[in-house]
């Protein structure tokens, strides 16, 4: 489990997103598919840049 945002990897997996948000992996996949969610597709793999994810959180909590 991550203790601070600084502990997060630069490129996060869907599993990382699930752990950070305290949601299931299947819910994290649904979230990642939403329009406007920051992600990068590399072939079939989806990664989430930490800085863009934190900006997304800030926008959603403002």
mmCIF file as Biopython writes it, N, C-alpha, C and O atoms, coordinates in Angstrom:
data_model
#
loop_
_atom_site.group_PDB
_atom_site.id
_atom_site.type_symbol
_atom_site.label_atom_id
_atom_site.label_alt_id
_atom_site.label_comp_id
_atom_site.label_asym_id
_atom_site.label_entity_id
_atom_site.label_seq_id
_atom_site.pdbx_PDB_ins_code
_atom_site.Cartn_x
_atom_site.Cartn_y
_atom_site.Cartn_z
_atom_site.occupancy
_atom_site.B_iso_or_equiv
_atom_site.auth_seq_id
_atom_site.auth_asym_id
_atom_site.pdbx_PDB_model_num
ATOM 1   N N  . UNK A ? 1  ? 0.847   -1.181 0.000   1.0 0.0 1  A 1 
ATOM 2   C CA . UNK A ? 1  ? 0.000   0.000  0.000   1.0 0.0 1  A 1 
ATOM 3   C C  . UNK A ? 1  ? 0.890   1.241  0.000   1.0 0.0 1  A 1 
ATOM 4   O O  . UNK A ? 1  ? 1.963   1.254  0.604   1.0 0.0 1  A 1 
ATOM 5   N N  . UNK A ? 2  ? 0.434   2.257  -0.673  1.0 0.0 2  A 1 
ATOM 6   C CA . UNK A ? 2  ? 1.196   3.490  -0.786  1.0 0.0 2  A 1 
ATOM 7   C C  . UNK A ? 2  ? 0.874   4.400  0.393   1.0 0.0 2  A 1 
ATOM 8   O O  . UNK A ? 2  ? -0.278  4.503  0.814   1.0 0.0 2  A 1 
ATOM 9   N N  . UNK A ? 3  ? 1.905   5.057  0.921   1.0 0.0 3  A 1 
ATOM 10  C CA . UNK A ? 3  ? 1.710   5.932  2.077   1.0 0.0 3  A 1 
ATOM 11  C C  . UNK A ? 3  ? 1.579   7.397  1.679   1.0 0.0 3  A 1 
ATOM 12  O O  . UNK A ? 3  ? 1.004   8.193  2.421   1.0 0.0 3  A 1 
ATOM 13  N N  . UNK A ? 4  ? 2.110   7.757  0.512   1.0 0.0 4  A 1 
ATOM 14  C CA . UNK A ? 4  ? 1.985   9.131  0.030   1.0 0.0 4  A 1 
ATOM 15  C C  . UNK A ? 4  ? 2.013   9.129  -1.498  1.0 0.0 4  A 1 
ATOM 16  O O  . UNK A ? 4  ? 2.379   8.133  -2.122  1.0 0.0 4  A 1 
ATOM 17  N N  . UNK A ? 5  ? 1.628   10.240 -2.080  1.0 0.0 5  A 1 
ATOM 18  C CA . UNK A ? 5  ? 1.651   10.353 -3.535  1.0 0.0 5  A 1 
ATOM 19  C C  . UNK A ? 5  ? 3.066   10.195 -4.081  1.0 0.0 5  A 1 
ATOM 20  O O  . UNK A ? 5  ? 3.251   9.723  -5.203  1.0 0.0 5  A 1 
ATOM 21  N N  . UNK A ? 6  ? 4.060   10.586 -3.295  1.0 0.0 6  A 1 
ATOM 22  C CA . UNK A ? 6  ? 5.447   10.462 -3.738  1.0 0.0 6  A 1 
ATOM 23  C C  . UNK A ? 6  ? 5.868   9.012  -3.898  1.0 0.0 6  A 1 
ATOM 24  O O  . UNK A ? 6  ? 6.811   8.725  -4.636  1.0 0.0 6  A 1 
ATOM 25  N N  . UNK A ? 7  ? 5.193   8.094  -3.223  1.0 0.0 7  A 1 
ATOM 26  C CA . UNK A ? 7  ? 5.515   6.670  -3.323  1.0 0.0 7  A 1 
ATOM 27  C C  . UNK A ? 7  ? 4.961   6.031  -4.593  1.0 0.0 7  A 1 
ATOM 28  O O  . UNK A ? 7  ? 5.355   4.920  -4.946  1.0 0.0 7  A 1 
ATOM 29  N N  . UNK A ? 8  ? 4.064   6.710  -5.273  1.0 0.0 8  A 1 
ATOM 30  C CA . UNK A ? 8  ? 3.450   6.148  -6.475  1.0 0.0 8  A 1 
ATOM 31  C C  . UNK A ? 8  ? 4.467   6.068  -7.610  1.0 0.0 8  A 1 
ATOM 32  O O  . UNK A ? 8  ? 5.316   6.949  -7.743  1.0 0.0 8  A 1 
ATOM 33  N N  . UNK A ? 9  ? 4.387   5.014  -8.432  1.0 0.0 9  A 1 
ATOM 34  C CA . UNK A ? 9  ? 5.286   4.935  -9.590  1.0 0.0 9  A 1 
ATOM 35  C C  . UNK A ? 9  ? 4.945   6.010  -10.621 1.0 0.0 9  A 1 
ATOM 36  O O  . UNK A ? 9  ? 3.816   6.500  -10.663 1.0 0.0 9  A 1 
ATOM 37  N N  . UNK A ? 10 ? 5.919   6.374  -11.447 1.0 0.0 10 A 1 
ATOM 38  C CA . UNK A ? 10 ? 5.682   7.399  -12.478 1.0 0.0 10 A 1 
ATOM 39  C C  . UNK A ? 10 ? 4.597   6.973  -13.444 1.0 0.0 10 A 1 
ATOM 40  O O  . UNK A ? 10 ? 3.776   7.795  -13.851 1.0 0.0 10 A 1 
ATOM 41  N N  . UNK A ? 11 ? 4.578   5.713  -13.815 1.0 0.0 11 A 1 
ATOM 42  C CA . UNK A ? 11 ? 3.544   5.146  -14.671 1.0 0.0 11 A 1 
ATOM 43  C C  . UNK A ? 11 ? 2.825   4.077  -13.869 1.0 0.0 11 A 1 
ATOM 44  O O  . UNK A ? 11 ? 3.428   3.090  -13.446 1.0 0.0 11 A 1 
ATOM 45  N N  . UNK A ? 12 ? 1.535   4.279  -13.664 1.0 0.0 12 A 1 
ATOM 46  C CA . UNK A ? 12 ? 0.761   3.401  -12.802 1.0 0.0 12 A 1 
ATOM 47  C C  . UNK A ? 12 ? -0.067  2.422  -13.628 1.0 0.0 12 A 1 
ATOM 48  O O  . UNK A ? 12 ? -0.465  2.722  -14.753 1.0 0.0 12 A 1 
ATOM 49  N N  . UNK A ? 13 ? -0.318  1.256  -13.057 1.0 0.0 13 A 1 
ATOM 50  C CA . UNK A ? 13 ? -1.183  0.266  -13.691 1.0 0.0 13 A 1 
ATOM 51  C C  . UNK A ? 13 ? -2.614  0.455  -13.193 1.0 0.0 13 A 1 
ATOM 52  O O  . UNK A ? 13 ? -2.865  1.230  -12.270 1.0 0.0 13 A 1 
ATOM 53  N N  . UNK A ? 14 ? -3.533  -0.252 -13.803 1.0 0.0 14 A 1 
ATOM 54  C CA . UNK A ? 14 ? -4.919  -0.212 -13.343 1.0 0.0 14 A 1 
ATOM 55  C C  . UNK A ? 14 ? -4.998  -0.763 -11.918 1.0 0.0 14 A 1 
ATOM 56  O O  . UNK A ? 14 ? -5.786  -0.269 -11.110 1.0 0.0 14 A 1 
ATOM 57  N N  . UNK A ? 15 ? -4.198  -1.771 -11.603 1.0 0.0 15 A 1 
ATOM 58  C CA . UNK A ? 15 ? -4.156  -2.321 -10.247 1.0 0.0 15 A 1 
ATOM 59  C C  . UNK A ? 15 ? -3.697  -1.254 -9.251  1.0 0.0 15 A 1 
ATOM 60  O O  . UNK A ? 15 ? -4.243  -1.159 -8.151  1.0 0.0 15 A 1 
ATOM 61  N N  . UNK A ? 16 ? -2.697  -0.449 -9.630  1.0 0.0 16 A 1 
ATOM 62  C CA . UNK A ? 16 ? -2.235  0.647  -8.759  1.0 0.0 16 A 1 
ATOM 63  C C  . UNK A ? 16 ? -3.376  1.633  -8.491  1.0 0.0 16 A 1 
ATOM 64  O O  . UNK A ? 16 ? -3.576  2.066  -7.356  1.0 0.0 16 A 1 
ATOM 65  N N  . UNK A ? 17 ? -4.119  1.983  -9.542  1.0 0.0 17 A 1 
ATOM 66  C CA . UNK A ? 17 ? -5.244  2.912  -9.399  1.0 0.0 17 A 1 
ATOM 67  C C  . UNK A ? 17 ? -6.278  2.344  -8.432  1.0 0.0 17 A 1 
ATOM 68  O O  . UNK A ? 17 ? -6.809  3.060  -7.584  1.0 0.0 17 A 1 
ATOM 69  N N  . UNK A ? 18 ? -6.555  1.052  -8.570  1.0 0.0 18 A 1 
ATOM 70  C CA . UNK A ? 18 ? -7.521  0.402  -7.686  1.0 0.0 18 A 1 
ATOM 71  C C  . UNK A ? 18 ? -7.064  0.488  -6.231  1.0 0.0 18 A 1 
ATOM 72  O O  . UNK A ? 18 ? -7.865  0.788  -5.345  1.0 0.0 18 A 1 
ATOM 73  N N  . UNK A ? 19 ? -5.783  0.228  -5.985  1.0 0.0 19 A 1 
ATOM 74  C CA . UNK A ? 19 ? -5.254  0.269  -4.616  1.0 0.0 19 A 1 
ATOM 75  C C  . UNK A ? 19 ? -5.302  1.679  -4.041  1.0 0.0 19 A 1 
ATOM 76  O O  . UNK A ? 19 ? -5.699  1.873  -2.893  1.0 0.0 19 A 1 
ATOM 77  N N  . UNK A ? 20 ? -4.898  2.658  -4.836  1.0 0.0 20 A 1 
ATOM 78  C CA . UNK A ? 20 ? -4.871  4.053  -4.368  1.0 0.0 20 A 1 
ATOM 79  C C  . UNK A ? 20 ? -6.274  4.541  -4.019  1.0 0.0 20 A 1 
ATOM 80  O O  . UNK A ? 20 ? -6.468  5.207  -3.002  1.0 0.0 20 A 1 
ATOM 81  N N  . UNK A ? 21 ? -7.249  4.208  -4.861  1.0 0.0 21 A 1 
ATOM 82  C CA . UNK A ? 21 ? -8.612  4.692  -4.661  1.0 0.0 21 A 1 
ATOM 83  C C  . UNK A ? 21 ? -9.439  3.793  -3.745  1.0 0.0 21 A 1 
ATOM 84  O O  . UNK A ? 21 ? -10.546 4.155  -3.345  1.0 0.0 21 A 1 
ATOM 85  N N  . UNK A ? 22 ? -8.898  2.618  -3.417  1.0 0.0 22 A 1 
ATOM 86  C CA . UNK A ? 22 ? -9.633  1.709  -2.540  1.0 0.0 22 A 1 
ATOM 87  C C  . UNK A ? 22 ? -10.847 1.098  -3.216  1.0 0.0 22 A 1 
ATOM 88  O O  . UNK A ? 22 ? -11.885 0.897  -2.586  1.0 0.0 22 A 1 
ATOM 89  N N  . UNK A ? 23 ? -10.710 0.802  -4.507  1.0 0.0 23 A 1 
ATOM 90  C CA . UNK A ? 23 ? -11.806 0.204  -5.263  1.0 0.0 23 A 1 
ATOM 91  C C  . UNK A ? 23 ? -11.334 -1.120 -5.855  1.0 0.0 23 A 1 
ATOM 92  O O  . UNK A ? 23 ? -10.143 -1.431 -5.830  1.0 0.0 23 A 1 
ATOM 93  N N  . UNK A ? 24 ? -12.267 -1.889 -6.382  1.0 0.0 24 A 1 
ATOM 94  C CA . UNK A ? 24 ? -11.903 -3.168 -6.989  1.0 0.0 24 A 1 
ATOM 95  C C  . UNK A ? 24 ? -11.194 -2.930 -8.323  1.0 0.0 24 A 1 
ATOM 96  O O  . UNK A ? 24 ? -11.287 -1.856 -8.917  1.0 0.0 24 A 1 
ATOM 97  N N  . UNK A ? 25 ? -10.489 -3.957 -8.769  1.0 0.0 25 A 1 
ATOM 98  C CA . UNK A ? 25 ? -9.793  -3.848 -10.047 1.0 0.0 25 A 1 
ATOM 99  C C  . UNK A ? 25 ? -10.793 -3.682 -11.187 1.0 0.0 25 A 1 
ATOM 100 O O  . UNK A ? 25 ? -10.529 -2.943 -12.136 1.0 0.0 25 A 1 
ATOM 101 N N  . UNK A ? 26 ? -11.940 -4.360 -11.105 1.0 0.0 26 A 1 
ATOM 102 C CA . UNK A ? 26 ? -12.942 -4.223 -12.168 1.0 0.0 26 A 1 
ATOM 103 C C  . UNK A ? 26 ? -13.522 -2.808 -12.189 1.0 0.0 26 A 1 
ATOM 104 O O  . UNK A ? 26 ? -13.789 -2.267 -13.261 1.0 0.0 26 A 1 
ATOM 105 N N  . UNK A ? 27 ? -13.718 -2.204 -11.012 1.0 0.0 27 A 1 
ATOM 106 C CA . UNK A ? 27 ? -14.197 -0.811 -10.959 1.0 0.0 27 A 1 
ATOM 107 C C  . UNK A ? 27 ? -13.146 0.142  -11.512 1.0 0.0 27 A 1 
ATOM 108 O O  . UNK A ? 27 ? -13.482 1.145  -12.141 1.0 0.0 27 A 1 
ATOM 109 N N  . UNK A ? 28 ? -11.878 -0.170 -11.279 1.0 0.0 28 A 1 
ATOM 110 C CA . UNK A ? 28 ? -10.797 0.662  -11.803 1.0 0.0 28 A 1 
ATOM 111 C C  . UNK A ? 28 ? -10.782 0.602  -13.331 1.0 0.0 28 A 1 
ATOM 112 O O  . UNK A ? 28 ? -10.537 1.617  -13.984 1.0 0.0 28 A 1 
ATOM 113 N N  . UNK A ? 29 ? -11.038 -0.568 -13.907 1.0 0.0 29 A 1 
ATOM 114 C CA . UNK A ? 29 ? -11.097 -0.675 -15.370 1.0 0.0 29 A 1 
ATOM 115 C C  . UNK A ? 29 ? -12.243 0.150  -15.930 1.0 0.0 29 A 1 
ATOM 116 O O  . UNK A ? 29 ? -12.093 0.793  -16.969 1.0 0.0 29 A 1 
ATOM 117 N N  . UNK A ? 30 ? -13.376 0.140  -15.259 1.0 0.0 30 A 1 
ATOM 118 C CA . UNK A ? 30 ? -14.508 0.966  -15.697 1.0 0.0 30 A 1 
ATOM 119 C C  . UNK A ? 30 ? -14.114 2.440  -15.648 1.0 0.0 30 A 1 
ATOM 120 O O  . UNK A ? 30 ? -14.401 3.189  -16.583 1.0 0.0 30 A 1 
ATOM 121 N N  . UNK A ? 31 ? -13.468 2.856  -14.579 1.0 0.0 31 A 1 
ATOM 122 C CA . UNK A ? 31 ? -13.029 4.238  -14.416 1.0 0.0 31 A 1 
ATOM 123 C C  . UNK A ? 31 ? -12.055 4.645  -15.513 1.0 0.0 31 A 1 
ATOM 124 O O  . UNK A ? 31 ? -12.180 5.724  -16.092 1.0 0.0 31 A 1 
ATOM 125 N N  . UNK A ? 32 ? -11.093 3.790  -15.795 1.0 0.0 32 A 1 
ATOM 126 C CA . UNK A ? 32 ? -10.067 4.086  -16.796 1.0 0.0 32 A 1 
ATOM 127 C C  . UNK A ? 32 ? -10.686 4.257  -18.187 1.0 0.0 32 A 1 
ATOM 128 O O  . UNK A ? 32 ? -10.141 4.981  -19.020 1.0 0.0 32 A 1 
ATOM 129 N N  . UNK A ? 33 ? -11.802 3.606  -18.439 1.0 0.0 33 A 1 
ATOM 130 C CA . UNK A ? 33 ? -12.464 3.719  -19.744 1.0 0.0 33 A 1 
ATOM 131 C C  . UNK A ? 33 ? -13.293 4.990  -19.884 1.0 0.0 33 A 1 
ATOM 132 O O  . UNK A ? 33 ? -13.735 5.315  -20.986 1.0 0.0 33 A 1 
ATOM 133 N N  . UNK A ? 34 ? -13.514 5.717  -18.785 1.0 0.0 34 A 1 
ATOM 134 C CA . UNK A ? 34 ? -14.303 6.952  -18.847 1.0 0.0 34 A 1 
ATOM 135 C C  . UNK A ? 34 ? -13.595 8.012  -19.676 1.0 0.0 34 A 1 
ATOM 136 O O  . UNK A ? 34 ? -12.369 8.121  -19.676 1.0 0.0 34 A 1 
ATOM 137 N N  . UNK A ? 35 ? -14.409 8.792  -20.385 1.0 0.0 35 A 1 
ATOM 138 C CA . UNK A ? 35 ? -13.869 9.903  -21.168 1.0 0.0 35 A 1 
ATOM 139 C C  . UNK A ? 35 ? -13.219 10.909 -20.209 1.0 0.0 35 A 1 
ATOM 140 O O  . UNK A ? 35 ? -13.793 11.252 -19.176 1.0 0.0 35 A 1 
ATOM 141 N N  . UNK A ? 36 ? -12.039 11.365 -20.556 1.0 0.0 36 A 1 
ATOM 142 C CA . UNK A ? 36 ? -11.354 12.365 -19.746 1.0 0.0 36 A 1 
ATOM 143 C C  . UNK A ? 36 ? -10.409 11.785 -18.709 1.0 0.0 36 A 1 
ATOM 144 O O  . UNK A ? 36 ? -9.652  12.527 -18.081 1.0 0.0 36 A 1 
ATOM 145 N N  . UNK A ? 37 ? -10.439 10.458 -18.516 1.0 0.0 37 A 1 
ATOM 146 C CA . UNK A ? 37 ? -9.502  9.871  -17.559 1.0 0.0 37 A 1 
ATOM 147 C C  . UNK A ? 37 ? -8.136  9.781  -18.226 1.0 0.0 37 A 1 
ATOM 148 O O  . UNK A ? 37 ? -8.035  9.309  -19.359 1.0 0.0 37 A 1 
ATOM 149 N N  . UNK A ? 38 ? -7.083  10.226 -17.541 1.0 0.0 38 A 1 
ATOM 150 C CA . UNK A ? 38 ? -5.749  10.256 -18.155 1.0 0.0 38 A 1 
ATOM 151 C C  . UNK A ? 38 ? -5.141  8.859  -18.270 1.0 0.0 38 A 1 
ATOM 152 O O  . UNK A ? 38 ? -4.929  8.179  -17.266 1.0 0.0 38 A 1 
ATOM 153 N N  . UNK A ? 39 ? -4.867  8.448  -19.489 1.0 0.0 39 A 1 
ATOM 154 C CA . UNK A ? 39 ? -4.272  7.137  -19.703 1.0 0.0 39 A 1 
ATOM 155 C C  . UNK A ? 39 ? -3.476  7.135  -20.994 1.0 0.0 39 A 1 
ATOM 156 O O  . UNK A ? 39 ? -3.679  7.970  -21.875 1.0 0.0 39 A 1 
ATOM 157 N N  . UNK A ? 40 ? -2.576  6.188  -21.083 1.0 0.0 40 A 1 
ATOM 158 C CA . UNK A ? 40 ? -1.796  5.973  -22.291 1.0 0.0 40 A 1 
ATOM 159 C C  . UNK A ? 40 ? -1.945  4.496  -22.637 1.0 0.0 40 A 1 
ATOM 160 O O  . UNK A ? 40 ? -1.724  3.628  -21.793 1.0 0.0 40 A 1 
ATOM 161 N N  . UNK A ? 41 ? -2.319  4.218  -23.876 1.0 0.0 41 A 1 
ATOM 162 C CA . UNK A ? 41 ? -2.407  2.833  -24.331 1.0 0.0 41 A 1 
ATOM 163 C C  . UNK A ? 41 ? -1.113  2.480  -25.049 1.0 0.0 41 A 1 
ATOM 164 O O  . UNK A ? 41 ? -0.679  3.176  -25.967 1.0 0.0 41 A 1 
ATOM 165 N N  . UNK A ? 42 ? -0.513  1.389  -24.610 1.0 0.0 42 A 1 
ATOM 166 C CA . UNK A ? 42 ? 0.688   0.862  -25.242 1.0 0.0 42 A 1 
ATOM 167 C C  . UNK A ? 42 ? 0.329   -0.556 -25.678 1.0 0.0 42 A 1 
ATOM 168 O O  . UNK A ? 42 ? 0.421   -1.502 -24.895 1.0 0.0 42 A 1 
ATOM 169 N N  . UNK A ? 43 ? -0.072  -0.685 -26.914 1.0 0.0 43 A 1 
ATOM 170 C CA . UNK A ? 43 ? -0.600  -1.965 -27.379 1.0 0.0 43 A 1 
ATOM 171 C C  . UNK A ? 43 ? -1.894  -2.243 -26.626 1.0 0.0 43 A 1 
ATOM 172 O O  . UNK A ? 43 ? -2.818  -1.430 -26.641 1.0 0.0 43 A 1 
ATOM 173 N N  . UNK A ? 44 ? -1.954  -3.389 -25.973 1.0 0.0 44 A 1 
ATOM 174 C CA . UNK A ? 44 ? -3.139  -3.744 -25.194 1.0 0.0 44 A 1 
ATOM 175 C C  . UNK A ? 44 ? -3.036  -3.247 -23.753 1.0 0.0 44 A 1 
ATOM 176 O O  . UNK A ? 44 ? -4.012  -3.302 -23.004 1.0 0.0 44 A 1 
ATOM 177 N N  . UNK A ? 45 ? -1.866  -2.766 -23.368 1.0 0.0 45 A 1 
ATOM 178 C CA . UNK A ? 45 ? -1.639  -2.331 -21.998 1.0 0.0 45 A 1 
ATOM 179 C C  . UNK A ? 45 ? -2.059  -0.885 -21.797 1.0 0.0 45 A 1 
ATOM 180 O O  . UNK A ? 45 ? -1.904  -0.049 -22.687 1.0 0.0 45 A 1 
ATOM 181 N N  . UNK A ? 46 ? -2.596  -0.602 -20.612 1.0 0.0 46 A 1 
ATOM 182 C CA . UNK A ? 46 ? -2.987  0.759  -20.250 1.0 0.0 46 A 1 
ATOM 183 C C  . UNK A ? 46 ? -2.132  1.189  -19.061 1.0 0.0 46 A 1 
ATOM 184 O O  . UNK A ? 46 ? -2.050  0.483  -18.056 1.0 0.0 46 A 1 
ATOM 185 N N  . UNK A ? 47 ? -1.495  2.356  -19.187 1.0 0.0 47 A 1 
ATOM 186 C CA . UNK A ? 47 ? -0.747  2.930  -18.068 1.0 0.0 47 A 1 
ATOM 187 C C  . UNK A ? 47 ? -1.275  4.331  -17.804 1.0 0.0 47 A 1 
ATOM 188 O O  . UNK A ? 47 ? -1.779  5.013  -18.697 1.0 0.0 47 A 1 
ATOM 189 N N  . UNK A ? 48 ? -1.142  4.733  -16.555 1.0 0.0 48 A 1 
ATOM 190 C CA . UNK A ? 48 ? -1.655  6.034  -16.138 1.0 0.0 48 A 1 
ATOM 191 C C  . UNK A ? 48 ? -0.487  6.844  -15.580 1.0 0.0 48 A 1 
ATOM 192 O O  . UNK A ? 48 ? 0.117   6.442  -14.586 1.0 0.0 48 A 1 
ATOM 193 N N  . UNK A ? 49 ? -0.156  7.987  -16.208 1.0 0.0 49 A 1 
ATOM 194 C CA . UNK A ? 49 ? 0.917   8.828  -15.683 1.0 0.0 49 A 1 
ATOM 195 C C  . UNK A ? 49 ? 0.527   9.403  -14.310 1.0 0.0 49 A 1 
ATOM 196 O O  . UNK A ? 49 ? -0.566  9.944  -14.140 1.0 0.0 49 A 1 
ATOM 197 N N  . UNK A ? 50 ? 1.428   9.277  -13.350 1.0 0.0 50 A 1 
ATOM 198 C CA . UNK A ? 50 ? 1.147   9.725  -11.983 1.0 0.0 50 A 1 
ATOM 199 C C  . UNK A ? 50 ? 0.726   11.182 -11.936 1.0 0.0 50 A 1 
ATOM 200 O O  . UNK A ? 50 ? -0.270  11.512 -11.293 1.0 0.0 50 A 1 
ATOM 201 N N  . UNK A ? 51 ? 1.467   12.066 -12.608 1.0 0.0 51 A 1 
ATOM 202 C CA . UNK A ? 51 ? 1.152   13.497 -12.521 1.0 0.0 51 A 1 
ATOM 203 C C  . UNK A ? 51 ? -0.229  13.809 -13.091 1.0 0.0 51 A 1 
ATOM 204 O O  . UNK A ? 51 ? -0.961  14.619 -12.523 1.0 0.0 51 A 1 
ATOM 205 N N  . UNK A ? 52 ? -0.591  13.177 -14.202 1.0 0.0 52 A 1 
ATOM 206 C CA . UNK A ? 52 ? -1.918  13.409 -14.797 1.0 0.0 52 A 1 
ATOM 207 C C  . UNK A ? 52 ? -3.018  12.828 -13.910 1.0 0.0 52 A 1 
ATOM 208 O O  . UNK A ? 52 ? -4.101  13.405 -13.811 1.0 0.0 52 A 1 
ATOM 209 N N  . UNK A ? 53 ? -2.752  11.694 -13.266 1.0 0.0 53 A 1 
ATOM 210 C CA . UNK A ? 53 ? -3.714  11.090 -12.348 1.0 0.0 53 A 1 
ATOM 211 C C  . UNK A ? 53 ? -3.966  12.019 -11.160 1.0 0.0 53 A 1 
ATOM 212 O O  . UNK A ? 53 ? -5.109  12.206 -10.742 1.0 0.0 53 A 1 
ATOM 213 N N  . UNK A ? 54 ? -2.903  12.592 -10.625 1.0 0.0 54 A 1 
ATOM 214 C CA . UNK A ? 54 ? -3.057  13.513 -9.480  1.0 0.0 54 A 1 
ATOM 215 C C  . UNK A ? 54 ? -3.810  14.777 -9.885  1.0 0.0 54 A 1 
ATOM 216 O O  . UNK A ? 54 ? -4.600  15.302 -9.101  1.0 0.0 54 A 1 
ATOM 217 N N  . UNK A ? 55 ? -3.571  15.275 -11.109 1.0 0.0 55 A 1 
ATOM 218 C CA . UNK A ? 55 ? -4.328  16.423 -11.617 1.0 0.0 55 A 1 
ATOM 219 C C  . UNK A ? 55 ? -5.802  16.054 -11.752 1.0 0.0 55 A 1 
ATOM 220 O O  . UNK A ? 55 ? -6.677  16.851 -11.414 1.0 0.0 55 A 1 
ATOM 221 N N  . UNK A ? 56 ? -6.075  14.859 -12.242 1.0 0.0 56 A 1 
ATOM 222 C CA . UNK A ? 56 ? -7.453  14.382 -12.399 1.0 0.0 56 A 1 
ATOM 223 C C  . UNK A ? 56 ? -8.151  14.333 -11.038 1.0 0.0 56 A 1 
ATOM 224 O O  . UNK A ? 56 ? -9.308  14.738 -10.918 1.0 0.0 56 A 1 
ATOM 225 N N  . UNK A ? 57 ? -7.455  13.842 -10.019 1.0 0.0 57 A 1 
ATOM 226 C CA . UNK A ? 57 ? -8.019  13.800 -8.668  1.0 0.0 57 A 1 
ATOM 227 C C  . UNK A ? 57 ? -8.340  15.209 -8.174  1.0 0.0 57 A 1 
ATOM 228 O O  . UNK A ? 57 ? -9.409  15.452 -7.614  1.0 0.0 57 A 1 
ATOM 229 N N  . UNK A ? 58 ? -7.397  16.138 -8.390  1.0 0.0 58 A 1 
ATOM 230 C CA . UNK A ? 58 ? -7.611  17.528 -7.970  1.0 0.0 58 A 1 
ATOM 231 C C  . UNK A ? 58 ? -8.862  18.120 -8.642  1.0 0.0 58 A 1 
ATOM 232 O O  . UNK A ? 58 ? -9.657  18.796 -7.989  1.0 0.0 58 A 1 
ATOM 233 N N  . UNK A ? 59 ? -9.028  17.867 -9.929  1.0 0.0 59 A 1 
ATOM 234 C CA . UNK A ? 59 ? -10.201 18.395 -10.648 1.0 0.0 59 A 1 
ATOM 235 C C  . UNK A ? 59 ? -11.497 17.790 -10.113 1.0 0.0 59 A 1 
ATOM 236 O O  . UNK A ? 59 ? -12.509 18.481 -10.005 1.0 0.0 59 A 1 
ATOM 237 N N  . UNK A ? 60 ? -11.466 16.509 -9.781  1.0 0.0 60 A 1 
ATOM 238 C CA . UNK A ? 60 ? -12.674 15.817 -9.315  1.0 0.0 60 A 1 
ATOM 239 C C  . UNK A ? 60 ? -13.045 16.214 -7.886  1.0 0.0 60 A 1 
ATOM 240 O O  . UNK A ? 60 ? -14.208 16.085 -7.502  1.0 0.0 60 A 1 
ATOM 241 N N  . UNK A ? 61 ? -12.092 16.690 -7.097  1.0 0.0 61 A 1 
ATOM 242 C CA . UNK A ? 61 ? -12.375 17.039 -5.705  1.0 0.0 61 A 1 
ATOM 243 C C  . UNK A ? 61 ? -12.562 18.538 -5.501  1.0 0.0 61 A 1 
ATOM 244 O O  . UNK A ? 61 ? -12.860 18.990 -4.395  1.0 0.0 61 A 1 
ATOM 245 N N  . UNK A ? 62 ? -12.387 19.305 -6.576  1.0 0.0 62 A 1 
ATOM 246 C CA . UNK A ? 62 ? -12.513 20.766 -6.448  1.0 0.0 62 A 1 
ATOM 247 C C  . UNK A ? 62 ? -13.962 21.202 -6.450  1.0 0.0 62 A 1 
ATOM 248 O O  . UNK A ? 62 ? -14.248 22.396 -6.351  1.0 0.0 62 A 1 
#
